[in-house]
Amino acid sequence: MATTSAEPQVRFVSVFAAGPQGGNPAPIVVDAASMTDAEMQQVARAYGHESGFVLPPPPDSDCDFEFRFWVPNHEMSMCGHATVGATWLLQRLGRLQRDRITILTKSGRVHARIQSTGQDISVEVSQPAGVIEPLPDTPQSVDDILDVLGIGFDDLAPFPIQNARTSRIKTLIPLKSVAILDGLKPDFSKIERLCNSINSTGLYPYAVSDQQAQVIDARQFPSSSGYPEDAATGIAASALSFGLLANRIVDASERQITIRQGRAMNRPSAIKVRFSFDDGDLNGCWLGGDVQPTECEKIAS
């Protein structure tokens, strides 16, 4: 008689939290070696959130762990907040033996560094240097973006709409004010088709809140994740940081850039990004933020 495997133990963290109910919830399975792809996807579908799975690294990979990531609709090559959350959880469970680890993901190797003092754990993960590109078919693409977001050209700040990536392409849309950002009511039925037409995995409108302090507000509308808006998107925030640098909105330094997200969802979040340098040359960034243990209810059986 065939037997079914025991349901994996799913733990929950909220990553990039900027308040008691803030951050992006992440279901995490820290012992996922025996799980099939279908079982991993079912976890994401059951809870309706990006989910992270920790596996032993492949032989000869020279990595400490392999992480995989699923949203309800598909697997992702990389997920910033689930990487931060899973690393934080491994440290809290006593699974890490040192303060720097290397993680294999489908988008490549990711480095993590951990600082721990008692129950106070801080995690930062690496992202490569960003690539900034103009939109394909720019005039029509801009018109389509404005139509989907329900805004006019006069609502844009005087910077270009750009595709940017460190791991996955996000479309950066500069707005004149945080009020315009907060008031967005996108036509979600059109987002996937639009994103496919501009080679993007999500729209990331943003507005400068405090340029001197390098504080930016943003919202993320993913292309086809299975939910309309994301409370905190580390990969998009790291891509945005390089867009901000290209537009001379932030400094080419190790000063912290704070990307605030999730307020429109009543899940206030703060993603902290710092550029990294090698002998003075910009080579990527570090992505971090607060992590909290949390609870998560199933939305599907």
N, C-alpha and C positions, 0 to 999 in steps of 0.2 A: 504494500500500500504506500502510495506517495505521501510524503509528509511536507508540510509547509514550514518554512523557516520562521523563527520567532520574529516578531515585529522589532525593528531596530530601535534602540533607545535614542529618542530625539530630545535634544536639549535646546533651550531657547535663549538667545541674547538679543539685546537691542543695541545697535551700533551707531555711533556718531550722535548719541543722545545729547540734547541740549535742554533737558528738563525731565521730570519724572515720567511723563508719557511720551517722550520724544524718541527720536532715532528710528532706524529701520530694523524691524524684527527679522531675525534670521534663525530658522530651524537648522540645527547642526547635528550631524551624526559623526562622532569621533572614532567609531569602529565600523567603518563601512566596507571593509574588504570583501565581505561575502555578498554584498548587495548587487543586484542586476541593475541595468540602466532603467528598466521599467519600474523597479522598486524605488530608485532614487527620484525619478520623475513623479511618482505617486506621492512621495513626501511633499514635494513642492506643490502639487495639486491639492493635497489634503489641507495644507495650511495657507495656500495662496500667497506665499512669499518666496523670494530667492532663497535657496537652501544650499548649505555647504556640506561636503562629505569628505572625511579624512581617510586616506588609504596609505598603506606602506608604499614607499617609493619603488619604482621598477629597479631591478638589478642594474648596477653600473650607471645609474643616473646621477650619482654624487649629490643626491638631495636627501633631506631628512623626512619629508612627507610628500605625498601627492594629494592635491585637493581637486575635487570636481564640484561643479556648480550647476544647479538646475533651477529654472523657473517653470511655472505650470505648463508652458507650451513647448519648451525645448531645453537642451543643454546649452550652457554658456561657456565660452573659453576662459573667462576670468570674471570675478566679482569682487570688487574692492571691499565692501562692507562684510561679506561673508568670510573673506580671508582674514581681515582684522578680527572678526568675531570668533572664528575657529581657533586662531592662534591664541587669543585671550583665554578661550575656554581650555585649551590644552595646558596653558600655564597654570590656570586655576585648579585643574585636576591633577597637577603634579606630573604631567607627561613630558615636560621639556627639561632637558639637562643643561642647557646653556642659553645665553641671552641673545644669540643670533642663530637663525635657522634658514635653510633654503627649501623652498617649496616648488614642486613641479606642477604647473598648470598647463592647460591646452594652449594657452597663449605664450608659454615659455616659463622660464624660471623667475620666481619672485623671492626676494630676500625679506626677512622680517627681523626686527630687533625689538627686544622686550626689556622693559624695566619693571622690576617688581619689588615693592616694599610692603610686606605683609599682604593684606588683601588689596592693596592699591597696585593695579597692573596697568601698564601703558604699553601699547603696541603700535608700531609703525611698519608699513609694508612699502616695498619699492615699486616704482613704475619707471619705465624708460622715458627718455626725452620725447616730448610730444611732437607730432607731425600736424601742421596746419595747412589746409588746402582750401582753395575757393570752391564754391558750389558748382556742380555741373549745370550748364544751361542757366546761368545766373539770373537773368531777368525773369524768366518764367518760374524758376524755383522760388525766388523771393516772393513773387505774387502768390504762389501756391501756399507758402508758409504763412503769409499774412492771412490768407483766406482760412486756413485750418485753425489758426489761433484767434481769429475774429478781431483782428486789429488792423490799423492802417499804417501806411509808410511813415506818417508823422509820429507814430509811437516808438519808432526805432531810434536808438542812440546813434551818434555819428561814427560808428565802427562797422566793418563788414560782417555780414553773416558768413560763418565759416564752418567747414567740417574739421574736426580736430580729434586726434586719438593718441592715447598711450597704449591702450589695449583694443578697444572697440571704438568705432567712429561715432561721435555725437555731433549734432549740429548746434553750434553756438549762435544764439540770437540775442543781440544786445538791445535792451529796452531803455527808454529814457528815465523811468522811475520804478521804484519798488511798488508803488501803487498800481501801475499798469501791470506789473508782473503778478501781483496778488489778485488782480481782477480778471485774469485770463480764464476764459471758458472755452477750451478747444472743442472742435468737432472730432471726437475720438474715432468716429467711423471712417475718417479720412487719413488718419495718421500712418497706418501701416503702408498704404499705397504711396503716400508722399515720401516716407522714409526710404522705401525701395527705390523710388525714382531719383533720390539724391544720394544713394549709397550710404545711408545712415542707419544706426540702430536706435535713434531716439532724438527728440527735440529737447534742447537744453537752453531755454530762454533765461536771461540773467539781467540784473541791474546792479550798478555800483551803489552800495549803501554808504561806505566811508572809504574813499580812495586812500587817504593818508594812513589809515589803520589797516588797509588791504582787506576790507570786509565786503563781500559780494553776496547778494541774494540770488537764488536760482530755483527753477522747478524742472523736473524731468518727466517727460511724456514718452515712455518707451514705445518702440515700434510694434512689438508683438510678443510681449512677455506674458500676457494673460491678465494684466491689471492696468488701469489707465494712467496711474501716476505713482511715482516712487518717492518715498519719504527722504531718502538720502542715497546718493549715487556716487560712490568713491571714484569709479572709473571716469565718470563724466566730470567730476570736480577736478581731477588731475588733468584731464584734457583741457578744461576751461582755464586752468592756471597757465598753461602754455599759450592759449589764445589771448589771455590778458597780457602776458609778457610780450607777445607779438604786437599787440596794440598799445604797448607802453602804458598800460594801466597799473601794473605792478612792477616791482624792482627785480632785477636779476641778482637776487641775494638769497640768503637763508632765512630772511624774515618770514614769519608765518603768514600765510594767506588763509583766511577763514571763509569758507563757502557755506552759507546758511540755506537750508532747504527744509521742506516739510511743513512749514507754517500753515499753508493753505489746507493741509490734511489734518491739522491739529496734532502733528507729530514733529515738534520743532527739533531740528538737527543742526549740527555744526561739524563740518568736515575740515580738518586741518591739513594744509599742504605746505611743504617746504621744499624748495629746489635743492638738489644735491649737485655737488661739484667734485671733479677729480683733477687735482692740480690746477684749479682755477677754471676748468672747462665744465660747463653745464652738461650733466650726463643723465638727468632724470629728476625724480622727486620722491619724497617720502610722504606717505598718506596715513593719517591717523585720526583719532578722536576717542571720545569716551565710550565705554562699553558697560552695559548693565545687564545682569541676569533678568529675565522677564518670563512671562507666560504667554502662551499662544494657543488659541482654540482652533480646532479643525473646522474647516468650512465645507468639507466633503468627506464622505466615507471612503 
